[in-house]
Amino acid sequence: MRSWWLAGIVLACGVLVAATRPNLWVAVVEFLVFAALAFVFSPLVFPRSLTAAQAQERSARDGRPIVYWRPGCRYCLRLRRRLGGRAGQVHWVDIWRDPAGAAAVRAITGGDETVPTVVARGEAAVNPEPAWLLQRLSGPTSPIGDRPSI
């Protein structure tokens, strides 16, 4: 539930704001804006999260990077948005849903739970530039493989 609290608060605020409007159309538009914000702050924007153990096992097998994230983090949203359709090529771990994921982040960062924290090819980066991860997804030594550009 912890990962949904921010989305729930934003949605509740949307209901309260809309309920105070005398004009129905204004109320509907304002509610839709709040609903869109609630969606952005929800875990639904990200691909399905794994546990840290699952992500580490799969990453060892397929070489794909692991991104430790949490809902509502604007830097996580920026990274997710910049990855676009390639977000499915990454293993995502929601540190609010998985205590082992939070512990992995604290081990990497020296005790903080700063996200996004990315582990790619044995290299860890805290809040990396999206280009850093994109480069590791498409680099020549990537086990994922390159797709020829057309």
Backbone torsions as a table, in degrees:
resi	resn	phi	psi	omega
1	MET	NA	-28.9	-175.8
2	ARG	-56.9	-33.8	-177.4
3	SER	-75.2	-14.7	-179.6
4	TRP	-98.8	-6.2	-172.5
5	TRP	-61.7	-42.5	-177.8
6	LEU	-65.6	-43.6	178.1
7	ALA	-62.7	-39.3	178.8
8	GLY	-64.3	-40.9	178.7
9	ILE	-64.9	-44.0	179.7
10	VAL	-63.0	-42.4	178.8
11	LEU	-65.6	-41.1	177.8
12	ALA	-62.7	-40.2	176.6
13	CYS	-62.5	-38.8	177.5
14	GLY	-62.1	-40.4	177.9
15	VAL	-64.7	-44.8	-179.6
16	LEU	-63.6	-43.8	179.5
17	VAL	-64.3	-45.6	-179.0
18	ALA	-64.0	-35.2	-178.2
19	ALA	-68.7	-21.3	-178.5
20	THR	-89.6	-5.4	-177.0
21	ARG	-88.9	129.4	178.1
22	PRO	-74.3	-29.0	-178.9
23	ASN	-87.6	122.0	-177.0
24	LEU	-61.0	-43.0	-177.5
25	TRP	-64.6	-41.6	177.8
26	VAL	-63.4	-42.6	179.3
27	ALA	-60.8	-43.6	-179.8
28	VAL	-64.7	-45.0	-179.7
29	VAL	-63.0	-45.5	179.6
30	GLU	-63.3	-41.4	178.2
31	PHE	-62.1	-41.7	179.2
32	LEU	-63.2	-36.5	176.6
33	VAL	-63.5	-46.1	178.5
34	PHE	-65.0	-37.6	178.5
35	ALA	-64.2	-39.7	177.1
36	ALA	-64.5	-41.8	176.8
37	LEU	-63.5	-40.9	178.4
38	ALA	-61.1	-39.2	177.7
39	PHE	-62.7	-44.2	-179.9
40	VAL	-62.1	-36.6	-179.3
41	PHE	-85.6	-0.5	-179.3
42	SER	-90.4	166.0	175.4
43	PRO	-70.2	-8.5	-176.3
44	LEU	-68.2	-20.6	-178.2
45	VAL	-70.7	-24.7	-175.3
46	PHE	-99.3	153.4	172.7
47	PRO	-59.2	163.5	-177.7
48	ARG	-54.3	130.0	-180.0
49	SER	-80.8	148.0	174.9
50	LEU	-109.5	170.0	169.1
51	THR	-79.1	162.9	179.4
52	ALA	-60.2	-40.8	-179.6
53	ALA	-63.0	-44.5	178.3
54	GLN	-62.4	-45.3	-178.7
55	ALA	-63.3	-42.6	-179.4
56	GLN	-65.8	-40.2	178.7
57	GLU	-65.0	-46.3	-179.4
58	ARG	-67.3	-38.8	178.9
59	SER	-64.5	-38.3	177.6
60	ALA	-64.4	-32.6	-178.3
61	ARG	-80.6	-44.6	-173.3
62	ASP	-109.3	-6.8	176.9
63	GLY	77.6	6.3	-179.1
64	ARG	-76.9	146.7	179.4
65	PRO	-66.1	159.1	174.4
66	ILE	-113.6	131.3	175.0
67	VAL	-114.8	119.4	173.8
68	TYR	-92.0	127.8	-172.9
69	TRP	-144.5	175.2	172.3
70	ARG	-148.5	148.5	179.3
71	PRO	-62.2	143.7	178.0
72	GLY	87.7	-8.0	-179.8
73	CYS	-78.4	116.7	-176.3
74	ARG	-67.6	-28.1	178.0
75	TYR	-73.2	-34.4	174.0
76	CYS	-65.9	-41.8	177.3
77	LEU	-62.6	-40.6	178.6
78	ARG	-62.1	-44.9	179.9
79	LEU	-63.7	-45.3	180.0
80	ARG	-61.2	-43.4	-178.9
81	ARG	-64.6	-42.1	-178.6
82	ARG	-70.2	-27.3	177.6
83	LEU	-72.2	-28.4	179.6
84	GLY	56.6	-131.3	-178.9
85	GLY	-68.4	-14.3	-179.7
86	ARG	-82.1	-2.0	179.8
87	ALA	-60.5	-26.2	177.7
88	GLY	-71.5	-11.5	178.2
89	GLN	-88.0	7.7	-177.7
90	VAL	-124.0	145.7	174.2
91	HIS	-90.3	123.8	-176.2
92	TRP	-104.2	132.9	177.8
93	VAL	-125.6	116.2	177.4
94	ASP	-82.2	111.0	-174.8
95	ILE	-71.2	-15.7	176.2
96	TRP	-80.5	-19.6	179.3
97	ARG	-100.0	-16.5	-175.7
98	ASP	-130.9	105.9	179.6
99	PRO	-59.2	-32.5	177.9
100	ALA	-67.6	-33.5	175.6
101	GLY	-66.2	-41.9	176.6
102	ALA	-63.2	-39.2	178.7
103	ALA	-65.9	-38.1	178.0
104	ALA	-63.1	-40.7	178.6
105	VAL	-65.5	-44.2	179.1
106	ARG	-61.4	-36.2	178.4
107	ALA	-66.4	-37.0	-179.3
108	ILE	-74.7	-41.3	-172.3
109	THR	-91.6	-3.3	179.9
110	GLY	85.3	26.1	175.5
111	GLY	116.5	-13.5	178.6
112	ASP	-91.3	162.6	173.5
113	GLU	-110.2	50.7	-179.3
114	THR	-77.1	126.3	178.9
115	VAL	-128.6	156.6	0.1
116	PRO	-74.9	140.5	171.6
117	THR	-114.9	127.7	-173.5
118	VAL	-119.5	135.6	173.7
119	VAL	-118.8	116.5	-178.6
120	ALA	-137.1	124.1	178.0
121	ARG	55.1	40.0	178.3
122	GLY	76.9	3.0	-179.6
123	GLU	-110.6	131.5	-179.9
124	ALA	-106.9	144.7	177.1
125	ALA	-142.0	136.0	178.5
126	VAL	-100.2	124.7	-178.3
127	ASN	47.9	57.5	-178.8
128	PRO	-74.1	160.8	170.8
129	GLU	-64.7	140.6	178.7
130	PRO	-54.1	-33.4	179.5
131	ALA	-61.6	-32.2	178.6
132	TRP	-60.2	-46.8	-179.7
133	LEU	-71.9	-41.4	178.6
134	LEU	-59.3	-37.8	178.3
135	GLN	-63.5	-38.9	179.9
136	ARG	-73.9	-23.6	176.0
137	LEU	-77.0	-28.1	-174.3
138	SER	-118.3	7.8	-178.9
139	GLY	-65.0	161.8	-175.8
140	PRO	-65.5	-22.6	-179.2
141	THR	-99.6	12.7	-178.1
142	SER	-69.6	129.1	176.2
143	PRO	-69.9	-12.3	179.7
144	ILE	-74.4	-32.0	179.2
145	GLY	93.8	149.0	178.8
146	ASP	-93.7	148.9	172.6
147	ARG	-105.2	132.0	179.7
148	PRO	-64.6	140.2	177.9
149	SER	-81.0	143.8	-178.1
150	ILE	-110.7	NA	NA
